[in-house]
Amino acid sequence: MILSRAPTRITLGGGGTDLKSYYAKYGGFLIAGAIDKYCTILANKRFYDSIRLSYSQMEIKDNAADIEHRIFREALKLTGIEKGIELHSTADVPASCGLGTSSSFTVALLNALHVYNKDFVTQKQLAEEACHIEIDILGEPIGKQDQYMAAFGGPTCLTFNKNGDVLVEPLRISSEALDQLESNILLFFTGKERSASEILSEQDEKCQQDDQEMAENLHRIKEIGLETRKYLERGEVNKLGELLHVHWEIKKKRSHKISSSFIDECYEVARQNGATGGKLVGAGGGGFLMCYCNNNNNSKPKLVEAMQKMGLRWERFHFDFDGAKILVNA
């Protein structure tokens, strides 16, 4: 029996510059943090030759090629496993919530299957294979950040070179600043699930068509990512709230699908009750609203109460430093 898990993530700055349609022309940069909300895969040898999958549905198939779940199917094909295995998946957060659950699932699955095959794989290989499945094979109009964050974990800086190579660097932040960052970021679930592909496809198409307004928007987002890194590594953590606010105002201009009247109202209420900034995590449209609250003025309880009155659910978290991990290999 093999138990494999990979973390989800929150993006702190630069999100959207990890799509090939942008970084292949200009290069991309973002800073993100893996968090302790996991996708977990259990793999076990099956008595019968068939393949049994358990997720939100159940499948029993004689051949990997017949599997309906696209990521299960492609991961089994990529690792050459054709029969005699059981795979079960669980997740700490819903799908389509903006935390990169799909890529976390893919990375955890690939890690489990490689260990099942007794193959040694690096974090980079896991990330690249997950990108290959999701982007190249399945054609999802998404970027590379989720796969790399699920594989590497930690508060991490990702530089996307024009040739597709990804430079992974840990955020050089002090323990005191990291504690402050973790304490002052609050995640609230809006209750709205959405498809990232649906929202990102518009950005992707505009970048491919050399839309100057979209390019300028993402240039500024990339600058905010670099500024975020500078201030966090200096220990000026409270600057993040201001940068998130600017980031959100710019991000909303990319598409009318990114926000809604309800989300705008929630954000305004958050700002009136102690949040200095925030944004929806991920592509937008729903999922988690991330707020930054300088707790030195004791406004955190007030903010939590205000968001709960709006119907949002506060979800506590800690940063994850392990990335993709095998918990059990028995």
HELIX and SHEET records of a PDB file:
HELIX    1   1 LYS A   20  TYR A   26  1                                   7    
HELIX    2   2 ALA A   64  ASP A   66  5                                   3    
HELIX    3   3 ARG A   70  THR A   79  1                                  10    
HELIX    4   4 THR A  101  TYR A  116  1                                  16    
HELIX    5   5 GLN A  123  CYS A  131  1                                   9    
HELIX    6   6 HIS A  132  ILE A  137  3                                   6    
HELIX    7   7 GLN A  145  PHE A  152  1                                   8    
HELIX    8   8 SER A  175  ASN A  184  1                                  10    
HELIX    9   9 ALA A  196  GLN A  208  1                                  13    
HELIX   10  10 GLN A  212  ARG A  234  1                                  23    
HELIX   11  11 LYS A  239  LYS A  251  1                                  13    
HELIX   12  12 LYS A  252  ARG A  254  5                                   3    
HELIX   13  13 SER A  261  GLN A  272  1                                  12    
HELIX   14  14 ASN A  295  ASN A  297  5                                   3    
HELIX   15  15 LYS A  300  LYS A  309  1                                  10    
SHEET    1   A 6 MET A  58  LYS A  61  0                                        
SHEET    2   A 6 ILE A  51  SER A  54 -1                                        
SHEET    3   A 6 ILE A  85  ALA A  91  1                                        
SHEET    4   A 6 GLY A  28  LYS A  45 -1                                        
SHEET    5   A 6 ILE A   2  GLY A  13 -1                                        
SHEET    6   A 6 LYS A 325  ASN A 329 -1                                        
SHEET    1   B 6 MET A  58  LYS A  61  0                                        
SHEET    2   B 6 ILE A  51  SER A  54 -1                                        
SHEET    3   B 6 ILE A  85  ALA A  91  1                                        
SHEET    4   B 6 GLY A  28  LYS A  45 -1                                        
SHEET    5   B 6 PRO A 155  PHE A 160 -1                                        
SHEET    6   B 6 VAL A 166  PRO A 170 -1                                        
SHEET    1   C 4 ALA A 275  LEU A 280  0                                        
SHEET    2   C 4 PHE A 288  CYS A 293 -1                                        
SHEET    3   C 4 ILE A 185  PHE A 189 -1                                        
SHEET    4   C 4 ARG A 313  GLU A 315 -1                                        
END                                                                             
